[in-house]
Amino acid sequence: MPQLEFRLAVMMAERKIRTVTDLTRRLKEQGVEVSSSHMTRFMKDSPPALTLPFLAALCRALECQPGDLFRWVDDQDPASTANVASIKPSAPPSIARTHDEKKVGPRIRALPRPPKRR
């Protein structure tokens, strides 16, 4: 079964972006704040999940299309699966936030008060 390869390192090399810090700076210019350590995880074999706003900012920063960042790889060829990421539909959301998102925590409900003792 073919797998999806995430080609971020290839796109960075083609665009002469040498460091993750440079890409992080470009993403910040696009309105997405993400740490260099989080971006480093994208460079490894299994990147975290991608949100659509983050993917759009990444494409703008790299001046590419979403299809340029991904490639189907046949898993029968061991040489072609060296840098293949397993993209799972149930993966947790990315921690990157855009500037226009509200930075609020989860909703917490107050616990009901215990009955008074008499």
Backbone atoms as SQL, in Angstrom:
CREATE TABLE atoms (id INTEGER PRIMARY KEY, chain TEXT, resi INTEGER, resn TEXT, atom TEXT, x REAL, y REAL, z REAL);
INSERT INTO atoms VALUES
  (1, 'A', 1, 'MET', 'N', 0.843, -1.185, 0.000),
  (2, 'A', 1, 'MET', 'CA', 0.000, 0.000, 0.000),
  (3, 'A', 1, 'MET', 'C', 0.885, 1.244, 0.000),
  (4, 'A', 2, 'PRO', 'N', 0.628, 2.203, -0.867),
  (5, 'A', 2, 'PRO', 'CA', 1.450, 3.415, -0.899),
  (6, 'A', 2, 'PRO', 'C', 1.279, 4.246, 0.370),
  (7, 'A', 3, 'GLN', 'N', 2.329, 4.953, 0.707),
  (8, 'A', 3, 'GLN', 'CA', 2.308, 5.832, 1.872),
  (9, 'A', 3, 'GLN', 'C', 2.613, 7.251, 1.418),
  (10, 'A', 4, 'LEU', 'N', 2.276, 8.191, 2.271),
  (11, 'A', 4, 'LEU', 'CA', 2.464, 9.601, 1.962),
  (12, 'A', 4, 'LEU', 'C', 3.791, 10.091, 2.529),
  (13, 'A', 5, 'GLU', 'N', 4.603, 10.697, 1.678),
  (14, 'A', 5, 'GLU', 'CA', 5.894, 11.250, 2.104),
  (15, 'A', 5, 'GLU', 'C', 5.753, 12.758, 2.254),
  (16, 'A', 6, 'PHE', 'N', 6.226, 13.279, 3.363),
  (17, 'A', 6, 'PHE', 'CA', 6.211, 14.717, 3.613),
  (18, 'A', 6, 'PHE', 'C', 7.565, 15.265, 3.187),
  (19, 'A', 7, 'ARG', 'N', 7.584, 16.161, 2.214),
  (20, 'A', 7, 'ARG', 'CA', 8.810, 16.612, 1.566),
  (21, 'A', 7, 'ARG', 'C', 9.241, 18.012, 2.008),
  (22, 'A', 8, 'LEU', 'N', 9.128, 18.318, 3.280),
  (23, 'A', 8, 'LEU', 'CA', 9.480, 19.652, 3.768),
  (24, 'A', 8, 'LEU', 'C', 10.963, 19.947, 3.565),
  (25, 'A', 9, 'ALA', 'N', 11.823, 18.988, 3.890),
  (26, 'A', 9, 'ALA', 'CA', 13.266, 19.207, 3.756),
  (27, 'A', 9, 'ALA', 'C', 13.648, 19.451, 2.296),
  (28, 'A', 10, 'VAL', 'N', 13.012, 18.736, 1.381),
  (29, 'A', 10, 'VAL', 'CA', 13.290, 18.911, -0.046),
  (30, 'A', 10, 'VAL', 'C', 12.878, 20.310, -0.495),
  (31, 'A', 11, 'MET', 'N', 11.683, 20.739, -0.082),
  (32, 'A', 11, 'MET', 'CA', 11.199, 22.062, -0.473),
  (33, 'A', 11, 'MET', 'C', 12.075, 23.167, 0.126),
  (34, 'A', 12, 'MET', 'N', 12.525, 22.975, 1.372),
  (35, 'A', 12, 'MET', 'CA', 13.409, 23.974, 1.979),
  (36, 'A', 12, 'MET', 'C', 14.718, 24.068, 1.204),
  (37, 'A', 13, 'ALA', 'N', 15.280, 22.923, 0.814),
  (38, 'A', 13, 'ALA', 'CA', 16.537, 22.924, 0.065),
  (39, 'A', 13, 'ALA', 'C', 16.366, 23.582, -1.300),
  (40, 'A', 14, 'GLU', 'N', 15.247, 23.304, -1.975),
  (41, 'A', 14, 'GLU', 'CA', 14.998, 23.922, -3.279),
  (42, 'A', 14, 'GLU', 'C', 14.839, 25.432, -3.170),
  (43, 'A', 15, 'ARG', 'N', 14.324, 25.909, -2.027),
  (44, 'A', 15, 'ARG', 'CA', 14.114, 27.347, -1.814),
  (45, 'A', 15, 'ARG', 'C', 15.301, 28.018, -1.128),
  (46, 'A', 16, 'LYS', 'N', 16.364, 27.238, -0.915),
  (47, 'A', 16, 'LYS', 'CA', 17.593, 27.727, -0.256),
  (48, 'A', 16, 'LYS', 'C', 17.323, 28.259, 1.153),
  (49, 'A', 17, 'ILE', 'N', 16.413, 27.593, 1.854),
  (50, 'A', 17, 'ILE', 'CA', 16.164, 27.886, 3.263),
  (51, 'A', 17, 'ILE', 'C', 16.990, 26.870, 4.032),
  (52, 'A', 18, 'ARG', 'N', 18.058, 27.334, 4.658),
  (53, 'A', 18, 'ARG', 'CA', 19.040, 26.427, 5.223),
  (54, 'A', 18, 'ARG', 'C', 18.725, 25.948, 6.644),
  (55, 'A', 19, 'THR', 'N', 18.000, 26.743, 7.421),
  (56, 'A', 19, 'THR', 'CA', 17.758, 26.369, 8.810),
  (57, 'A', 19, 'THR', 'C', 16.274, 26.412, 9.142),
  (58, 'A', 20, 'VAL', 'N', 15.927, 25.672, 10.178),
  (59, 'A', 20, 'VAL', 'CA', 14.558, 25.669, 10.670),
  (60, 'A', 20, 'VAL', 'C', 14.201, 27.049, 11.207),
  (61, 'A', 21, 'THR', 'N', 15.181, 27.741, 11.767),
  (62, 'A', 21, 'THR', 'CA', 14.948, 29.087, 12.298),
  (63, 'A', 21, 'THR', 'C', 14.519, 30.043, 11.183),
  (64, 'A', 22, 'ASP', 'N', 15.130, 29.914, 10.002),
  (65, 'A', 22, 'ASP', 'CA', 14.728, 30.750, 8.869),
  (66, 'A', 22, 'ASP', 'C', 13.285, 30.476, 8.467),
  (67, 'A', 23, 'LEU', 'N', 12.908, 29.194, 8.442),
  (68, 'A', 23, 'LEU', 'CA', 11.534, 28.847, 8.093),
  (69, 'A', 23, 'LEU', 'C', 10.568, 29.333, 9.169),
  (70, 'A', 24, 'THR', 'N', 10.959, 29.210, 10.427),
  (71, 'A', 24, 'THR', 'CA', 10.128, 29.687, 11.537),
  (72, 'A', 24, 'THR', 'C', 9.895, 31.188, 11.425),
  (73, 'A', 25, 'ARG', 'N', 10.922, 31.929, 11.039),
  (74, 'A', 25, 'ARG', 'CA', 10.794, 33.379, 10.847),
  (75, 'A', 25, 'ARG', 'C', 9.820, 33.684, 9.708),
  (76, 'A', 26, 'ARG', 'N', 9.918, 32.945, 8.618),
  (77, 'A', 26, 'ARG', 'CA', 9.002, 33.149, 7.493),
  (78, 'A', 26, 'ARG', 'C', 7.557, 32.829, 7.883),
  (79, 'A', 27, 'LEU', 'N', 7.381, 31.782, 8.688),
  (80, 'A', 27, 'LEU', 'CA', 6.036, 31.440, 9.150),
  (81, 'A', 27, 'LEU', 'C', 5.473, 32.532, 10.045),
  (82, 'A', 28, 'LYS', 'N', 6.327, 33.122, 10.880),
  (83, 'A', 28, 'LYS', 'CA', 5.888, 34.209, 11.749),
  (84, 'A', 28, 'LYS', 'C', 5.425, 35.400, 10.918),
  (85, 'A', 29, 'GLU', 'N', 6.098, 35.664, 9.807),
  (86, 'A', 29, 'GLU', 'CA', 5.682, 36.730, 8.898),
  (87, 'A', 29, 'GLU', 'C', 4.313, 36.426, 8.289),
  (88, 'A', 30, 'GLN', 'N', 3.963, 35.139, 8.195),
  (89, 'A', 30, 'GLN', 'CA', 2.658, 34.720, 7.658),
  (90, 'A', 30, 'GLN', 'C', 1.576, 34.684, 8.729),
  (91, 'A', 31, 'GLY', 'N', 1.950, 35.000, 9.984),
  (92, 'A', 31, 'GLY', 'CA', 0.974, 35.042, 11.061),
  (93, 'A', 31, 'GLY', 'C', 0.878, 33.768, 11.876),
  (94, 'A', 32, 'VAL', 'N', 1.828, 32.865, 11.717),
  (95, 'A', 32, 'VAL', 'CA', 1.814, 31.607, 12.475),
  (96, 'A', 32, 'VAL', 'C', 3.042, 31.564, 13.361),
  (97, 'A', 33, 'GLU', 'N', 2.804, 31.447, 14.653),
  (98, 'A', 33, 'GLU', 'CA', 3.914, 31.330, 15.590),
  (99, 'A', 33, 'GLU', 'C', 4.089, 29.872, 15.955),
  (100, 'A', 34, 'VAL', 'N', 5.273, 29.357, 15.725),
  (101, 'A', 34, 'VAL', 'CA', 5.599, 27.980, 16.046),
  (102, 'A', 34, 'VAL', 'C', 7.060, 27.955, 16.478),
  (103, 'A', 35, 'SER', 'N', 7.367, 27.133, 17.447),
  (104, 'A', 35, 'SER', 'CA', 8.735, 27.087, 17.969),
  (105, 'A', 35, 'SER', 'C', 9.648, 26.337, 17.010),
  (106, 'A', 36, 'SER', 'N', 10.930, 26.615, 17.110),
  (107, 'A', 36, 'SER', 'CA', 11.909, 25.912, 16.281),
  (108, 'A', 36, 'SER', 'C', 11.932, 24.424, 16.600),
  (109, 'A', 37, 'SER', 'N', 11.717, 24.083, 17.876),
  (110, 'A', 37, 'SER', 'CA', 11.721, 22.665, 18.243),
  (111, 'A', 37, 'SER', 'C', 10.526, 21.936, 17.619),
  (112, 'A', 38, 'HIS', 'N', 9.381, 22.623, 17.527),
  (113, 'A', 38, 'HIS', 'CA', 8.213, 22.016, 16.876),
  (114, 'A', 38, 'HIS', 'C', 8.480, 21.833, 15.381),
  (115, 'A', 39, 'MET', 'N', 9.108, 22.817, 14.761),
  (116, 'A', 39, 'MET', 'CA', 9.417, 22.701, 13.336),
  (117, 'A', 39, 'MET', 'C', 10.445, 21.605, 13.085),
  (118, 'A', 40, 'THR', 'N', 11.343, 21.386, 14.038),
  (119, 'A', 40, 'THR', 'CA', 12.330, 20.318, 13.879),
  (120, 'A', 40, 'THR', 'C', 11.644, 18.966, 13.797),
  (121, 'A', 41, 'ARG', 'N', 10.537, 18.794, 14.522),
  (122, 'A', 41, 'ARG', 'CA', 9.792, 17.535, 14.440),
  (123, 'A', 41, 'ARG', 'C', 9.216, 17.315, 13.046),
  (124, 'A', 42, 'PHE', 'N', 8.907, 18.398, 12.331),
  (125, 'A', 42, 'PHE', 'CA', 8.421, 18.257, 10.967),
  (126, 'A', 42, 'PHE', 'C', 9.505, 17.737, 10.035),
  (127, 'A', 43, 'MET', 'N', 10.757, 17.967, 10.384),
  (128, 'A', 43, 'MET', 'CA', 11.860, 17.539, 9.538),
  (129, 'A', 43, 'MET', 'C', 12.167, 16.044, 9.709),
  (130, 'A', 44, 'LYS', 'N', 11.711, 15.453, 10.788),
  (131, 'A', 44, 'LYS', 'CA', 12.010, 14.052, 11.066),
  (132, 'A', 44, 'LYS', 'C', 11.063, 13.127, 10.314),
  (133, 'A', 45, 'ASP', 'N', 11.199, 11.839, 10.541),
  (134, 'A', 45, 'ASP', 'CA', 10.424, 10.839, 9.811),
  (135, 'A', 45, 'ASP', 'C', 8.928, 10.921, 10.062),
  (136, 'A', 46, 'SER', 'N', 8.512, 11.230, 11.260),
  (137, 'A', 46, 'SER', 'CA', 7.076, 11.255, 11.542),
  (138, 'A', 46, 'SER', 'C', 6.669, 12.609, 12.113),
  (139, 'A', 47, 'PRO', 'N', 6.274, 13.537, 11.241),
  (140, 'A', 47, 'PRO', 'CA', 5.884, 14.863, 11.710),
  (141, 'A', 47, 'PRO', 'C', 4.555, 14.813, 12.441),
  (142, 'A', 48, 'PRO', 'N', 4.304, 15.815, 13.301),
  (143, 'A', 48, 'PRO', 'CA', 2.993, 15.889, 13.951),
  (144, 'A', 48, 'PRO', 'C', 1.913, 16.240, 12.934),
  (145, 'A', 49, 'ALA', 'N', 0.694, 16.271, 13.367),
  (146, 'A', 49, 'ALA', 'CA', -0.431, 16.557, 12.477),
  (147, 'A', 49, 'ALA', 'C', -0.356, 17.976, 11.929),
  (148, 'A', 50, 'LEU', 'N', -0.958, 18.172, 10.777),
  (149, 'A', 50, 'LEU', 'CA', -1.004, 19.484, 10.143),
  (150, 'A', 50, 'LEU', 'C', -2.425, 20.016, 10.174),
  (151, 'A', 51, 'THR', 'N', -2.564, 21.282, 10.518),
  (152, 'A', 51, 'THR', 'CA', -3.869, 21.929, 10.391),
  (153, 'A', 51, 'THR', 'C', -3.879, 22.664, 9.049),
  (154, 'A', 52, 'LEU', 'N', -5.060, 22.933, 8.533),
  (155, 'A', 52, 'LEU', 'CA', -5.141, 23.642, 7.252),
  (156, 'A', 52, 'LEU', 'C', -4.565, 25.053, 7.310),
  (157, 'A', 53, 'PRO', 'N', -4.803, 25.843, 8.383),
  (158, 'A', 53, 'PRO', 'CA', -4.167, 27.170, 8.432),
  (159, 'A', 53, 'PRO', 'C', -2.636, 27.088, 8.461),
  (160, 'A', 54, 'PHE', 'N', -2.112, 26.076, 9.166),
  (161, 'A', 54, 'PHE', 'CA', -0.656, 25.916, 9.218),
  (162, 'A', 54, 'PHE', 'C', -0.126, 25.497, 7.850),
  (163, 'A', 55, 'LEU', 'N', -0.813, 24.573, 7.186),
  (164, 'A', 55, 'LEU', 'CA', -0.397, 24.127, 5.857),
  (165, 'A', 55, 'LEU', 'C', -0.422, 25.291, 4.867),
  (166, 'A', 56, 'ALA', 'N', -1.454, 26.132, 4.947),
  (167, 'A', 56, 'ALA', 'CA', -1.546, 27.292, 4.064),
  (168, 'A', 56, 'ALA', 'C', -0.390, 28.263, 4.310),
  (169, 'A', 57, 'ALA', 'N', -0.064, 28.509, 5.574),
  (170, 'A', 57, 'ALA', 'CA', 1.056, 29.408, 5.900),
  (171, 'A', 57, 'ALA', 'C', 2.383, 28.806, 5.448),
  (172, 'A', 58, 'LEU', 'N', 2.521, 27.506, 5.606),
  (173, 'A', 58, 'LEU', 'CA', 3.735, 26.820, 5.172),
  (174, 'A', 58, 'LEU', 'C', 3.901, 26.948, 3.659),
  (175, 'A', 59, 'CYS', 'N', 2.808, 26.786, 2.919),
  (176, 'A', 59, 'CYS', 'CA', 2.859, 26.930, 1.459),
  (177, 'A', 59, 'CYS', 'C', 3.199, 28.363, 1.051),
  (178, 'A', 60, 'ARG', 'N', 2.633, 29.348, 1.761),
  (179, 'A', 60, 'ARG', 'CA', 2.964, 30.746, 1.451),
  (180, 'A', 60, 'ARG', 'C', 4.429, 31.041, 1.765),
  (181, 'A', 61, 'ALA', 'N', 4.925, 30.524, 2.882),
  (182, 'A', 61, 'ALA', 'CA', 6.320, 30.769, 3.271),
  (183, 'A', 61, 'ALA', 'C', 7.295, 30.115, 2.294),
  (184, 'A', 62, 'LEU', 'N', 6.920, 28.946, 1.766),
  (185, 'A', 62, 'LEU', 'CA', 7.789, 28.231, 0.835),
  (186, 'A', 62, 'LEU', 'C', 7.485, 28.555, -0.628),
  (187, 'A', 63, 'GLU', 'N', 6.424, 29.365, -0.847),
  (188, 'A', 63, 'GLU', 'CA', 5.993, 29.714, -2.199),
  (189, 'A', 63, 'GLU', 'C', 5.772, 28.459, -3.037),
  (190, 'A', 64, 'CYS', 'N', 4.892, 27.581, -2.525),
  (191, 'A', 64, 'CYS', 'CA', 4.600, 26.330, -3.207),
  (192, 'A', 64, 'CYS', 'C', 3.131, 25.971, -3.035),
  (193, 'A', 65, 'GLN', 'N', 2.711, 24.903, -3.650),
  (194, 'A', 65, 'GLN', 'CA', 1.365, 24.367, -3.531),
  (195, 'A', 65, 'GLN', 'C', 1.376, 23.220, -2.527),
  (196, 'A', 66, 'PRO', 'N', 0.243, 22.904, -1.901),
  (197, 'A', 66, 'PRO', 'CA', 0.217, 21.784, -0.953),
  (198, 'A', 66, 'PRO', 'C', 0.698, 20.466, -1.570),
  (199, 'A', 67, 'GLY', 'N', 0.381, 20.249, -2.828),
  (200, 'A', 67, 'GLY', 'CA', 0.816, 19.022, -3.496),
  (201, 'A', 67, 'GLY', 'C', 2.320, 18.912, -3.649),
  (202, 'A', 68, 'ASP', 'N', 3.023, 20.050, -3.594),
  (203, 'A', 68, 'ASP', 'CA', 4.484, 20.024, -3.678),
  (204, 'A', 68, 'ASP', 'C', 5.114, 19.471, -2.404),
  (205, 'A', 69, 'LEU', 'N', 4.386, 19.552, -1.296),
  (206, 'A', 69, 'LEU', 'CA', 4.915, 19.100, -0.008),
  (207, 'A', 69, 'LEU', 'C', 4.710, 17.607, 0.239),
  (208, 'A', 70, 'PHE', 'N', 3.881, 16.959, -0.576),
  (209, 'A', 70, 'PHE', 'CA', 3.563, 15.551, -0.357),
  (210, 'A', 70, 'PHE', 'C', 3.821, 14.751, -1.623),
  (211, 'A', 71, 'ARG', 'N', 4.140, 13.454, -1.425),
  (212, 'A', 71, 'ARG', 'CA', 4.358, 12.560, -2.547),
  (213, 'A', 71, 'ARG', 'C', 3.967, 11.156, -2.128),
  (214, 'A', 72, 'TRP', 'N', 3.265, 10.450, -3.003),
  (215, 'A', 72, 'TRP', 'CA', 2.944, 9.049, -2.731),
  (216, 'A', 72, 'TRP', 'C', 4.172, 8.205, -3.015),
  (217, 'A', 73, 'VAL', 'N', 4.476, 7.279, -2.094),
  (218, 'A', 73, 'VAL', 'CA', 5.638, 6.405, -2.227),
  (219, 'A', 73, 'VAL', 'C', 5.163, 4.972, -2.116),
  (220, 'A', 74, 'ASP', 'N', 5.629, 4.131, -3.040),
  (221, 'A', 74, 'ASP', 'CA', 5.281, 2.719, -3.016),
  (222, 'A', 74, 'ASP', 'C', 6.096, 2.037, -1.925),
  (223, 'A', 75, 'ASP', 'N', 5.441, 1.367, -0.992),
  (224, 'A', 75, 'ASP', 'CA', 6.156, 0.740, 0.121),
  (225, 'A', 75, 'ASP', 'C', 6.837, -0.566, -0.278),
  (226, 'A', 76, 'GLN', 'N', 6.700, -1.004, -1.524),
  (227, 'A', 76, 'GLN', 'CA', 7.387, -2.206, -1.989),
  (228, 'A', 76, 'GLN', 'C', 8.863, -1.921, -2.244),
  (229, 'A', 77, 'ASP', 'N', 9.193, -0.658, -2.495),
  (230, 'A', 77, 'ASP', 'CA', 10.571, -0.254, -2.759),
  (231, 'A', 77, 'ASP', 'C', 11.182, 0.266, -1.469),
  (232, 'A', 78, 'PRO', 'N', 12.107, -0.497, -0.829),
  (233, 'A', 78, 'PRO', 'CA', 12.665, -0.062, 0.461),
  (234, 'A', 78, 'PRO', 'C', 13.433, 1.252, 0.384),
  (235, 'A', 79, 'ALA', 'N', 14.039, 1.558, -0.758),
  (236, 'A', 79, 'ALA', 'CA', 14.799, 2.805, -0.879),
  (237, 'A', 79, 'ALA', 'C', 13.877, 4.014, -0.887),
  (238, 'A', 80, 'SER', 'N', 12.646, 3.848, -1.386),
  (239, 'A', 80, 'SER', 'CA', 11.743, 4.994, -1.488),
  (240, 'A', 80, 'SER', 'C', 10.994, 5.284, -0.197),
  (241, 'A', 81, 'THR', 'N', 11.060, 4.395, 0.779),
  (242, 'A', 81, 'THR', 'CA', 10.329, 4.608, 2.029),
  (243, 'A', 81, 'THR', 'C', 11.222, 5.055, 3.172),
  (244, 'A', 82, 'ALA', 'N', 12.406, 5.536, 2.880),
  (245, 'A', 82, 'ALA', 'CA', 13.330, 5.938, 3.941),
  (246, 'A', 82, 'ALA', 'C', 12.802, 7.114, 4.752),
  (247, 'A', 83, 'ASN', 'N', 12.155, 8.080, 4.108),
  (248, 'A', 83, 'ASN', 'CA', 11.666, 9.278, 4.800),
  (249, 'A', 83, 'ASN', 'C', 10.161, 9.417, 4.705),
  (250, 'A', 84, 'VAL', 'N', 9.462, 8.318, 4.831),
  (251, 'A', 84, 'VAL', 'CA', 8.015, 8.334, 4.687),
  (252, 'A', 84, 'VAL', 'C', 7.373, 8.528, 6.045),
  (253, 'A', 85, 'ALA', 'N', 6.418, 9.436, 6.101),
  (254, 'A', 85, 'ALA', 'CA', 5.683, 9.692, 7.335),
  (255, 'A', 85, 'ALA', 'C', 4.363, 8.954, 7.288),
  (256, 'A', 86, 'SER', 'N', 3.966, 8.410, 8.393),
  (257, 'A', 86, 'SER', 'CA', 2.659, 7.784, 8.486),
  (258, 'A', 86, 'SER', 'C', 1.665, 8.864, 8.882),
  (259, 'A', 87, 'ILE', 'N', 0.856, 9.291, 7.961),
  (260, 'A', 87, 'ILE', 'CA', -0.136, 10.320, 8.222),
  (261, 'A', 87, 'ILE', 'C', -1.411, 9.629, 8.669),
  (262, 'A', 88, 'LYS', 'N', -1.809, 9.866, 9.904),
  (263, 'A', 88, 'LYS', 'CA', -2.990, 9.228, 10.460),
  (264, 'A', 88, 'LYS', 'C', -4.126, 10.239, 10.531),
  (265, 'A', 89, 'PRO', 'N', -5.325, 9.861, 10.128),
  (266, 'A', 89, 'PRO', 'CA', -6.427, 10.813, 10.191),
  (267, 'A', 89, 'PRO', 'C', -6.822, 11.198, 11.603),
  (268, 'A', 90, 'SER', 'N', -6.497, 10.364, 12.581),
  (269, 'A', 90, 'SER', 'CA', -6.882, 10.666, 13.949),
  (270, 'A', 90, 'SER', 'C', -5.738, 11.288, 14.751),
  (271, 'A', 91, 'ALA', 'N', -4.764, 11.868, 14.076),
  (272, 'A', 91, 'ALA', 'CA', -3.618, 12.461, 14.756),
  (273, 'A', 91, 'ALA', 'C', -4.049, 13.709, 15.516),
  (274, 'A', 92, 'PRO', 'N', -3.352, 14.042, 16.612),
  (275, 'A', 92, 'PRO', 'CA', -3.724, 15.221, 17.393),
  (276, 'A', 92, 'PRO', 'C', -3.464, 16.500, 16.615),
  (277, 'A', 93, 'PRO', 'N', -4.181, 17.575, 16.908),
  (278, 'A', 93, 'PRO', 'CA', -4.000, 18.825, 16.170),
  (279, 'A', 93, 'PRO', 'C', -2.638, 19.442, 16.439),
  (280, 'A', 94, 'SER', 'N', -2.200, 20.264, 15.508),
  (281, 'A', 94, 'SER', 'CA', -0.924, 20.958, 15.627),
  (282, 'A', 94, 'SER', 'C', -1.005, 21.999, 16.740),
  (283, 'A', 95, 'ILE', 'N', 0.154, 22.309, 17.337),
  (284, 'A', 95, 'ILE', 'CA', 0.160, 23.306, 18.405),
  (285, 'A', 95, 'ILE', 'C', 0.368, 24.717, 17.863),
  (286, 'A', 96, 'ALA', 'N', 0.567, 24.829, 16.542),
  (287, 'A', 96, 'ALA', 'CA', 0.756, 26.156, 15.962),
  (288, 'A', 96, 'ALA', 'C', -0.548, 26.941, 16.035),
  (289, 'A', 97, 'ARG', 'N', -0.433, 28.216, 16.339),
  (290, 'A', 97, 'ARG', 'CA', -1.609, 29.081, 16.430),
  (291, 'A', 97, 'ARG', 'C', -1.417, 30.271, 15.517),
  (292, 'A', 98, 'THR', 'N', -2.479, 30.683, 14.890),
  (293, 'A', 98, 'THR', 'CA', -2.422, 31.905, 14.108),
  (294, 'A', 98, 'THR', 'C', -2.713, 33.078, 15.034),
  (295, 'A', 99, 'HIS', 'N', -2.311, 34.277, 14.616),
  (296, 'A', 99, 'HIS', 'CA', -2.498, 35.455, 15.459),
  (297, 'A', 99, 'HIS', 'C', -3.958, 35.769, 15.701),
  (298, 'A', 100, 'ASP', 'N', -4.821, 35.412, 14.745),
  (299, 'A', 100, 'ASP', 'CA', -6.220, 35.779, 14.906),
  (300, 'A', 100, 'ASP', 'C', -7.015, 34.772, 15.741),
  (301, 'A', 101, 'GLU', 'N', -6.393, 33.656, 16.129),
  (302, 'A', 101, 'GLU', 'CA', -7.088, 32.710, 16.999),
  (303, 'A', 101, 'GLU', 'C', -7.065, 33.221, 18.438),
  (304, 'A', 102, 'LYS', 'N', -8.121, 32.937, 19.146),
  (305, 'A', 102, 'LYS', 'CA', -8.139, 33.297, 20.556),
  (306, 'A', 102, 'LYS', 'C', -7.280, 32.299, 21.312),
  (307, 'A', 103, 'LYS', 'N', -6.474, 32.789, 22.202),
  (308, 'A', 103, 'LYS', 'CA', -5.603, 31.929, 22.978),
  (309, 'A', 103, 'LYS', 'C', -6.245, 31.685, 24.330),
  (310, 'A', 104, 'VAL', 'N', -7.198, 30.808, 24.337),
  (311, 'A', 104, 'VAL', 'CA', -7.898, 30.469, 25.564),
  (312, 'A', 104, 'VAL', 'C', -7.733, 28.987, 25.824),
  (313, 'A', 105, 'GLY', 'N', -7.867, 28.624, 27.059),
  (314, 'A', 105, 'GLY', 'CA', -7.728, 27.231, 27.453),
  (315, 'A', 105, 'GLY', 'C', -9.007, 26.453, 27.248),
  (316, 'A', 106, 'PRO', 'N', -9.009, 25.217, 27.682),
  (317, 'A', 106, 'PRO', 'CA', -10.208, 24.402, 27.529),
  (318, 'A', 106, 'PRO', 'C', -11.318, 24.886, 28.442),
  (319, 'A', 107, 'ARG', 'N', -12.537, 24.562, 28.055),
  (320, 'A', 107, 'ARG', 'CA', -13.673, 24.924, 28.900),
  (321, 'A', 107, 'ARG', 'C', -13.692, 24.010, 30.110),
  (322, 'A', 108, 'ILE', 'N', -13.853, 24.602, 31.270),
  (323, 'A', 108, 'ILE', 'CA', -13.884, 23.838, 32.515),
  (324, 'A', 108, 'ILE', 'C', -15.194, 24.153, 33.218),
  (325, 'A', 109, 'ARG', 'N', -15.914, 23.117, 33.542),
  (326, 'A', 109, 'ARG', 'CA', -17.168, 23.302, 34.268),
  (327, 'A', 109, 'ARG', 'C', -16.905, 23.170, 35.755),
  (328, 'A', 110, 'ALA', 'N', -17.590, 23.968, 36.499),
  (329, 'A', 110, 'ALA', 'CA', -17.462, 23.872, 37.949),
  (330, 'A', 110, 'ALA', 'C', -18.154, 22.602, 38.423),
  (331, 'A', 111, 'LEU', 'N', -17.560, 21.978, 39.411),
  (332, 'A', 111, 'LEU', 'CA', -18.171, 20.786, 39.985),
  (333, 'A', 111, 'LEU', 'C', -19.385, 21.176, 40.822),
  (334, 'A', 112, 'PRO', 'N', -20.395, 20.330, 40.865),
  (335, 'A', 112, 'PRO', 'CA', -21.543, 20.658, 41.699),
  (336, 'A', 112, 'PRO', 'C', -21.146, 20.650, 43.165),
  (337, 'A', 113, 'ARG', 'N', -21.773, 21.526, 43.905),
  (338, 'A', 113, 'ARG', 'CA', -21.465, 21.603, 45.342),
  (339, 'A', 113, 'ARG', 'C', -22.058, 20.401, 46.056),
  (340, 'A', 114, 'PRO', 'N', -21.323, 19.892, 47.031),
  (341, 'A', 114, 'PRO', 'CA', -21.875, 18.761, 47.787),
  (342, 'A', 114, 'PRO', 'C', -23.036, 19.237, 48.674),
  (343, 'A', 115, 'PRO', 'N', -23.950, 18.357, 49.008),
  (344, 'A', 115, 'PRO', 'CA', -25.073, 18.764, 49.852),
  (345, 'A', 115, 'PRO', 'C', -24.566, 19.167, 51.252),
  (346, 'A', 116, 'LYS', 'N', -25.261, 20.112, 51.863),
  (347, 'A', 116, 'LYS', 'CA', -24.873, 20.570, 53.191),
  (348, 'A', 116, 'LYS', 'C', -25.225, 19.509, 54.221),
  (349, 'A', 117, 'ARG', 'N', -24.327, 19.394, 55.171),
  (350, 'A', 117, 'ARG', 'CA', -24.577, 18.449, 56.273),
  (351, 'A', 117, 'ARG', 'C', -25.396, 19.129, 57.344),
  (352, 'A', 118, 'ARG', 'N', -26.333, 18.412, 57.921),
  (353, 'A', 118, 'ARG', 'CA', -27.169, 18.999, 58.971),
  (354, 'A', 118, 'ARG', 'C', -26.928, 18.369, 60.292);
